[in-house]
Amino acid sequence: MRSGPRSAAAHAGSALALGALLCSPRAFAQQPVPATSQIAAPAATELLEHRAVLQVTVDESQDPVQTIQRISVELGAKLVHCDPLSCTLGVPLAGLRPALRRLALIGRADPPQIEVVDLSEQWLQHRTNLDSLARTEAVLGSIASKPGDVDDRLELEERIEQVRMQIANETRLLHALEERGRTATIRLVVDRPLRAPGESIEFRLPIRWLAELGPEHLIHPPQPYRRSTMIGDLHFALSVGRTSDGARFDGTRTVSEVSFSARMSEGAKRTPVGYALGLDLGLGGAGGPAFVYDLRGMFGPGLTFGNRTRVNLIGGVGSSGITGGALPAAGELPVELNVATDLGRFLRVIAYSRAAWIVGSNARQSGSKTATFADEWVNGGWLSIGKRRHRSSDGLGVGFQVHEAMGGRLYTGMVSFRGTIYEGPQ
């Protein structure tokens, strides 16, 4: 077949006509929209997604998974995910409130937190995209039905197939959004108290198997007590102290300080035995122009078990003092035993005892009358108040401390903004 200027001009004219037809608004307007875009709008003017979070506290020995699975079947809900710490369910929108009331009965439930997300804008955007793609498909189909060059027709068929794939994807996204509007999601967070419901607040060890403590129980504790792998307690504190005898502290009677302290313990996945860290930073004043400071870093073994219970035995290096001779600045080698545990959902108790050997100050050596094996001895504790959540808690902390040094004592009251972070096993 001969190919001359006339043939080349014909090909060029055909291509220009195709481009003009594809770009013409009139061509799009004249084509009917095919059935693929005939998706009815939501019945309401808005498409809303409902998400609810419900925290339920259950008995220490209770396994709620089977109960939640049974309730989900009875409610006709879809159980997306479920483990001993949290479950996610999908329920019809009309059954959201009844489902929350039913799930709250498995323990002591907090008021549910319900979040409503407006999906209308996303739905309209996908609907607009789908209508535009449908018009494009109609125009391309009209052009492909007319006779033309084989190469042009193959290109048109490929383009039509791409548009149809985009239409299918937009249709899928529209249906997914509408499903989210019809179905509410409930995330059930399971918490466990220190005591069973109705149990009196009499003293007992926080973990039952501590009564049988031995190497095997310590290294391989029963399965219900392997939930804690990392526990950290943080305090931003303001403290005010008073000396028992000002003469022993160069006439200083009152000491005030702003401080930060942290204690953290992390165990392995299959044993509560791990490592622990401690950090103290403090600055303040005493009796006028005197300057107070504390700096301490410690490391050692730690245990994490039960409901955010930890036992740390840590030691390290530090430095402390009060300028002006009240408590000469010196280095110290501290060793501390620090224990913390929860008492229910709103209280956490922390107790510590720290002995220190002083370096660089003869005046501060052999300064403890009780712990004669050390130079100084500090005993204290915190009562932390704040609602316990799934992975953390925060609130107010009040504490008291007795510091034996230089043959006297310093009594300190403390108040803090405190926080506890907690991580369970993966």
C-alpha positions as CSV (number, residue, x, y, z in Angstrom):
1,M,0.0,0.0,0.0
2,R,1.3,3.4,-1.0
3,S,1.7,6.0,1.6
4,G,1.8,9.6,0.4
5,P,1.1,13.1,1.6
6,R,-2.7,12.5,1.2
7,S,-2.5,9.3,3.4
8,A,-0.5,11.2,6.1
9,A,-2.9,14.1,6.0
10,A,-5.8,11.6,6.5
11,H,-4.2,10.1,9.6
12,A,-3.5,13.5,11.0
13,G,-7.0,14.6,10.5
14,S,-8.4,11.5,12.1
15,A,-6.2,12.0,15.2
16,L,-7.2,15.7,15.5
17,A,-10.9,14.8,15.2
18,L,-10.5,12.2,17.9
19,G,-8.8,14.7,20.2
20,A,-11.4,17.3,19.6
21,L,-14.2,14.9,20.3
22,L,-12.6,13.7,23.6
23,C,-12.1,17.3,24.7
24,S,-15.4,18.7,23.7
25,P,-17.8,19.4,26.6
26,R,-20.7,19.0,24.3
27,A,-19.6,15.4,23.5
28,F,-19.6,14.6,27.2
29,A,-23.0,16.3,27.8
30,Q,-24.7,14.4,24.9
31,Q,-23.7,10.9,26.1
32,P,-25.9,9.1,28.6
33,V,-24.4,8.0,31.9
34,P,-24.3,4.2,32.0
35,A,-25.7,2.0,34.8
36,T,-22.3,1.7,36.6
37,S,-22.7,5.2,38.1
38,Q,-26.4,4.8,39.1
39,I,-25.6,4.4,42.8
40,A,-28.3,5.9,45.0
41,A,-27.3,8.7,47.4
42,P,-27.6,8.0,51.2
43,A,-31.1,8.3,52.6
44,A,-30.0,11.1,54.9
45,T,-28.3,14.3,53.9
46,E,-25.2,13.2,55.8
47,L,-23.2,10.0,55.8
48,L,-21.9,9.5,59.3
49,E,-19.6,6.9,60.8
50,H,-20.0,6.0,64.5
51,R,-17.0,4.7,66.5
52,A,-17.4,3.8,70.2
53,V,-14.8,2.9,72.9
54,L,-16.0,1.0,76.0
55,Q,-13.6,0.2,78.9
56,V,-14.7,-2.6,81.1
57,T,-13.0,-3.9,84.2
58,V,-13.3,-7.6,84.8
59,D,-12.3,-9.9,87.6
60,E,-8.6,-10.9,87.8
61,S,-9.3,-14.5,87.0
62,Q,-12.0,-13.9,84.4
63,D,-11.4,-14.6,80.7
64,P,-13.8,-12.3,78.8
65,V,-13.0,-13.5,75.3
66,Q,-15.6,-16.3,75.2
67,T,-18.2,-14.1,76.7
68,I,-17.6,-11.4,74.1
69,Q,-17.7,-14.0,71.3
70,R,-21.0,-15.3,72.6
71,I,-22.5,-11.8,72.9
72,S,-21.4,-10.9,69.4
73,V,-23.2,-13.9,67.9
74,E,-26.4,-13.0,69.9
75,L,-26.2,-9.4,68.7
76,G,-25.5,-10.4,65.1
77,A,-22.3,-8.4,65.2
78,K,-19.1,-9.0,63.2
79,L,-16.1,-9.8,65.5
80,V,-13.2,-8.2,63.7
81,H,-10.5,-8.9,66.4
82,C,-10.5,-10.2,69.9
83,D,-7.8,-10.9,72.5
84,P,-7.7,-10.8,76.4
85,L,-6.9,-7.1,76.3
86,S,-9.2,-5.7,73.6
87,C,-11.9,-6.7,71.1
88,T,-13.3,-4.9,68.0
89,L,-16.8,-5.5,66.8
90,G,-19.0,-4.2,64.0
91,V,-22.7,-3.8,64.7
92,P,-25.6,-2.4,62.7
93,L,-25.9,1.3,63.4
94,A,-29.4,0.9,64.9
95,G,-28.0,-1.6,67.4
96,L,-25.1,0.5,68.7
97,R,-26.7,1.5,72.0
98,P,-28.2,-1.9,72.8
99,A,-24.8,-3.5,72.1
100,L,-23.0,-1.1,74.4
101,R,-25.5,-1.8,77.2
102,R,-25.1,-5.6,76.7
103,L,-21.3,-5.5,76.6
104,A,-21.1,-3.3,79.7
105,L,-22.7,-6.1,81.8
106,I,-19.5,-8.3,81.5
107,G,-17.8,-6.2,84.2
108,R,-17.7,-2.7,85.6
109,A,-17.9,-0.4,82.7
110,D,-17.0,3.3,82.2
111,P,-19.3,5.5,80.2
112,P,-18.7,4.8,76.5
113,Q,-16.9,7.3,74.4
114,I,-18.6,7.7,71.0
115,E,-17.0,9.5,68.1
116,V,-19.0,10.5,65.0
117,V,-17.1,11.1,61.7
118,D,-18.7,12.8,58.7
119,L,-18.1,10.9,55.5
120,S,-20.4,12.9,53.3
121,E,-17.6,14.9,51.6
122,Q,-15.6,11.8,50.8
123,W,-18.7,10.1,49.4
124,L,-19.6,13.1,47.1
125,Q,-16.0,13.2,45.8
126,H,-16.0,9.6,44.8
127,R,-19.5,10.0,43.3
128,T,-18.3,12.9,41.2
129,N,-15.3,10.9,40.1
130,L,-17.5,8.0,39.1
131,D,-19.9,10.2,37.1
132,S,-17.0,11.7,35.3
133,L,-15.5,8.3,34.5
134,A,-18.8,7.1,33.2
135,R,-19.2,10.0,30.8
136,T,-15.6,9.3,29.6
137,E,-16.5,5.7,29.0
138,A,-19.6,6.6,27.0
139,V,-17.7,9.0,24.8
140,L,-14.9,6.5,24.1
141,G,-17.5,3.8,23.4
142,S,-19.3,6.0,20.9
143,I,-16.0,6.8,19.1
144,A,-15.0,3.1,19.1
145,S,-18.3,2.1,17.4
146,K,-17.4,4.2,14.3
147,P,-15.0,2.9,11.6
148,G,-11.4,4.0,11.8
149,D,-7.8,3.0,11.7
150,V,-6.9,-0.3,13.4
151,D,-4.2,1.3,15.6
152,D,-6.5,4.0,16.8
153,R,-9.2,1.4,17.6
154,L,-6.7,-0.7,19.7
155,E,-5.6,2.4,21.6
156,L,-9.3,3.3,22.2
157,E,-10.1,-0.2,23.5
158,E,-7.1,0.0,25.9
159,R,-8.2,3.4,27.1
160,I,-11.8,2.1,27.6
161,E,-10.5,-0.8,29.7
162,Q,-8.5,1.5,31.9
163,V,-11.6,3.7,32.5
164,R,-13.7,0.6,33.4
165,M,-11.1,-0.4,36.0
166,Q,-11.2,3.1,37.5
167,I,-15.0,2.9,37.6
168,A,-14.8,-0.5,39.4
169,N,-12.4,1.0,42.0
170,E,-14.5,4.1,42.6
171,T,-17.6,1.9,42.9
172,R,-15.9,-0.3,45.5
173,L,-14.8,2.8,47.5
174,L,-18.4,4.2,47.4
175,H,-19.8,0.9,48.7
176,A,-17.2,0.8,51.4
177,L,-18.0,4.3,52.6
178,E,-21.7,3.4,52.7
179,E,-21.0,0.3,54.7
180,R,-19.1,2.3,57.2
181,G,-22.2,4.6,57.5
182,R,-24.5,1.6,58.1
183,T,-22.2,-0.2,60.6
184,A,-20.9,1.1,63.9
185,T,-17.5,0.0,65.3
186,I,-17.1,-0.8,69.0
187,R,-13.7,-1.2,70.5
188,L,-13.9,-2.9,73.9
189,V,-10.9,-2.4,76.2
190,V,-10.5,-4.9,79.0
191,D,-8.9,-3.8,82.2
192,R,-8.3,-5.9,85.4
193,P,-8.4,-4.6,89.0
194,L,-6.2,-5.6,91.8
195,R,-9.2,-7.0,93.7
196,A,-12.3,-8.9,92.5
197,P,-15.6,-7.0,92.5
198,G,-17.1,-6.8,96.0
199,E,-13.9,-7.8,97.8
200,S,-13.0,-5.8,100.9
201,I,-9.9,-3.6,100.9
202,E,-8.1,-5.8,103.4
203,F,-4.4,-6.1,103.0
204,R,-3.0,-9.0,100.9
205,L,-0.2,-9.5,98.5
206,P,-1.0,-8.2,95.0
207,I,-0.1,-11.5,93.3
208,R,-1.5,-14.8,94.7
209,W,1.5,-16.9,93.6
210,L,3.9,-14.7,95.7
211,A,2.8,-16.9,98.6
212,E,4.5,-19.8,96.8
213,L,7.4,-17.8,95.6
214,G,10.3,-19.9,94.5
215,P,12.8,-20.1,91.5
216,E,10.3,-21.9,89.2
217,H,7.4,-19.4,90.0
218,L,9.8,-16.5,89.6
219,I,11.3,-17.5,86.3
220,H,8.1,-19.1,84.8
221,P,5.1,-17.4,86.5
222,P,1.5,-18.6,85.7
223,Q,0.1,-17.3,82.5
224,P,-2.4,-14.8,84.0
225,Y,0.5,-12.9,85.5
226,R,2.6,-12.3,82.4
227,R,0.8,-9.2,81.3
228,S,3.4,-6.6,82.3
229,T,6.6,-6.2,80.4
230,M,7.3,-2.5,81.0
231,I,6.2,-0.2,83.8
232,G,7.4,3.4,84.4
233,D,6.5,6.0,87.1
234,L,7.2,9.7,86.5
235,H,6.9,12.6,89.0
236,F,7.2,16.3,88.4
237,A,7.2,17.4,92.1
238,L,7.3,20.4,94.4
239,S,8.7,19.5,97.9
240,V,9.0,21.5,101.1
241,G,11.1,20.1,104.0
242,R,12.1,21.0,107.5
243,T,15.1,19.9,109.5
244,S,14.7,18.2,112.9
245,D,17.6,20.2,114.4
246,G,18.8,23.4,112.6
247,A,22.1,23.3,114.5
248,R,23.2,20.1,112.7
249,F,22.5,21.8,109.3
250,D,24.3,25.1,110.0
251,G,21.1,26.8,111.1
252,T,19.0,25.8,108.1
253,R,15.5,24.9,109.0
254,T,13.5,25.0,105.7
255,V,14.3,23.4,102.3
256,S,12.2,23.7,99.1
257,E,12.9,22.0,95.8
258,V,11.4,21.4,92.3
259,S,12.3,18.0,91.0
260,F,11.8,15.3,88.4
261,S,12.1,11.6,89.2
262,A,11.6,8.5,87.1
263,R,11.6,4.8,87.9
264,M,11.2,2.2,85.2
265,S,11.3,-1.6,85.0
266,E,11.2,-3.8,82.0
267,G,11.0,-7.6,81.9
268,A,11.3,-10.2,79.1
269,K,8.2,-11.7,77.3
270,R,8.3,-14.9,79.3
271,T,9.7,-13.9,82.6
272,P,9.2,-11.0,85.0
273,V,13.0,-10.7,85.5
274,G,14.5,-7.8,83.7
275,Y,16.3,-4.5,84.3
276,A,15.3,-1.3,86.0
277,L,16.4,2.4,85.7
278,G,16.2,5.4,88.0
279,L,16.7,9.1,87.5
280,D,16.5,12.1,89.9
281,L,16.9,15.7,89.1
282,G,16.2,18.5,91.6
283,L,16.9,22.2,92.1
284,G,15.8,24.5,95.0
285,G,16.7,26.8,97.9
286,A,17.2,26.5,101.6
287,G,17.1,29.2,104.3
288,G,17.5,32.2,102.1
289,P,20.5,32.4,99.6
290,A,21.5,28.7,100.0
291,F,21.2,26.6,96.9
292,V,19.9,22.9,96.9
293,Y,20.5,20.4,94.1
294,D,20.1,16.6,93.5
295,L,21.4,14.6,90.6
296,R,21.2,10.8,90.6
297,G,21.3,8.0,88.0
298,M,20.8,4.3,88.9
299,F,20.5,0.9,87.2
300,G,19.9,-2.6,88.3
301,P,17.7,-5.7,88.2
302,G,13.9,-5.4,88.3
303,L,10.7,-7.5,88.4
304,T,7.5,-6.7,86.5
305,F,4.4,-8.8,87.1
306,G,0.7,-8.6,87.7
307,N,-1.2,-5.4,87.3
308,R,1.5,-2.8,86.9
309,T,3.5,-4.2,89.9
310,R,7.2,-3.7,89.9
311,V,10.1,-4.3,92.3
312,N,13.4,-2.5,91.5
313,L,16.8,-2.9,93.2
314,I,19.0,-0.2,91.6
315,G,22.3,1.5,92.3
316,G,24.5,4.1,90.7
317,V,26.2,7.4,91.2
318,G,25.0,10.9,92.0
319,S,25.7,14.2,93.7
320,S,23.8,16.3,96.1
321,G,24.2,19.2,98.6
322,I,23.1,22.5,100.1
323,T,25.5,25.4,99.6
324,G,26.6,27.4,102.6
325,G,27.6,24.4,104.7
326,A,24.1,23.1,105.6
327,L,24.8,19.9,103.6
328,P,28.2,20.1,101.9
329,A,28.2,19.2,98.2
330,A,29.5,15.7,97.6
331,G,29.3,12.7,95.4
332,E,27.3,9.7,96.5
333,L,27.0,6.0,95.7
334,P,23.3,5.1,96.2
335,V,21.5,1.8,96.4
336,E,17.7,1.8,96.3
337,L,14.8,-0.6,96.7
338,N,11.7,0.7,95.0
339,V,8.3,-1.1,95.0
340,A,5.1,0.0,93.3
341,T,1.7,-1.5,92.8
342,D,-1.9,-0.5,92.0
343,L,-4.7,-0.5,94.7
344,G,-7.7,-0.7,92.4
345,R,-8.5,1.7,89.5
346,F,-7.7,5.0,91.1
347,L,-4.8,4.5,93.6
348,R,-1.2,3.6,93.1
349,V,1.3,3.1,96.0
350,I,5.1,3.6,95.6
351,A,7.5,3.0,98.5
352,Y,11.3,3.3,98.5
353,S,14.3,3.0,100.7
354,R,17.7,4.3,99.7
355,A,21.1,4.0,101.4
356,A,24.0,6.2,100.2
357,W,27.8,6.2,100.7
358,I,29.2,9.7,100.5
359,V,32.4,10.6,98.6
360,G,34.2,13.9,98.9
361,S,32.8,15.2,102.2
362,N,34.0,14.0,105.7
363,A,31.2,16.0,107.4
364,R,28.5,13.8,105.7
365,Q,30.0,10.4,106.4
366,S,28.5,8.2,109.1
367,G,25.5,10.6,109.2
368,S,22.7,8.0,109.6
369,K,21.8,6.9,113.2
370,T,19.5,4.1,112.0
371,A,21.4,2.6,109.0
372,T,24.9,2.6,110.6
373,F,26.3,0.6,107.6
374,A,25.7,3.6,105.3
375,D,26.5,7.3,105.5
376,E,22.9,8.5,104.7
377,W,19.5,6.9,104.5
378,V,16.3,8.0,102.8
379,N,12.9,6.5,103.2
380,G,9.7,7.6,101.6
381,G,6.6,6.9,99.5
382,W,4.0,8.2,97.1
383,L,0.2,7.8,97.0
384,S,-0.7,8.4,93.4
385,I,-4.3,9.4,92.6
386,G,-5.7,9.2,89.1
387,K,-8.0,7.1,86.9
388,R,-6.3,4.0,85.5
389,R,-6.6,3.6,81.7
390,H,-5.6,0.7,79.4
391,R,-1.9,1.7,78.9
392,S,-1.4,4.7,81.2
393,S,-2.7,6.8,84.0
394,D,-1.9,10.3,85.3
395,G,-3.1,12.6,88.1
396,L,-2.0,13.9,91.5
397,G,0.7,12.4,93.7
398,V,1.3,13.2,97.4
399,G,4.3,11.9,99.2
400,F,6.5,12.0,102.3
401,Q,10.2,11.4,102.8
402,V,12.6,11.2,105.8
403,H,16.3,11.8,105.1
404,E,18.9,10.9,107.7
405,A,22.1,12.9,107.3
406,M,24.8,14.5,109.4
407,G,23.3,13.1,112.6
408,G,19.9,14.7,112.0
409,R,16.8,14.3,109.9
410,L,15.1,16.2,107.1
411,Y,11.3,15.7,106.9
412,T,9.9,16.5,103.5
413,G,6.3,16.7,102.1
414,M,5.8,16.4,98.4
415,V,3.1,17.0,95.8
416,S,3.4,16.1,92.1
417,F,1.9,15.8,88.8
418,R,2.5,12.1,88.1
419,G,2.1,9.6,85.4
420,T,2.4,5.8,84.9
421,I,3.0,4.1,81.6
422,Y,2.5,0.4,81.1
423,E,3.1,-2.0,78.3
424,G,1.8,-5.6,78.1
425,P,3.4,-8.5,76.2
426,Q,3.1,-8.6,72.4
